[in-house]
């Protein structure tokens, strides 16, 4: 088990981020409380509790937005920064694991970077593969040449297959090669979450083992 820096419990063999061990967190300068299930109430410990008024609405982006006496906050962001105050560099985003923006329960939240947050998106038009042919290579290199970038050089001749993959921080990561596009897309959709978890495990492990 990693050293318990910052009070975290983290076992890399089973965890990809420090475990949530709190039932609630106080946010909005102690005026509001976000609970384990994502619900929000006024904090009973607020010094101004007799005057506090809690308002709630779902904003145009689908997130739960709250207000206490003119203070605006979203539960998922506020809770995330209380649950994981110390985090690896770059994990400045908060991801809803199930992609339901209204589900602010603690087990559904995780700190991520922009690349991982973008990867955990559902877009009906996402293919999740490249059709690796010589025509595809030529098209890619033409686009790179127009941008004065280095050409794509494959280690082997084009496989003439559908390569299930994702792009993370500018690099392609392959999940498998298939003869039909439907299988490649299915593999991509099934492989995204394990890929995200593994990247987070690497980041948190490096961060906690080097923490002072």
Buried (B, 14 or more C-beta within 10 A) or exposed (E): EBEEBBEBEBEBEEBBBBEBEEEBBBBBBBBBBBBBEBEBEBBEEBEEEEEBEBEEEEEEEEBBBBBBBEEEBBBBBBBBBBBBEEBBEBBEBBBBBEEEBEBBBBEBBBBBBEBBBBBBEEEEEEEBBBBBBEEBBEEBBEEEEEEEEEEBEEEEEBEEBBBBBBEBEEEEEBBBBBEEBEBBBBBBBEBBEEBBBEBBBEBBBEBBEEEE
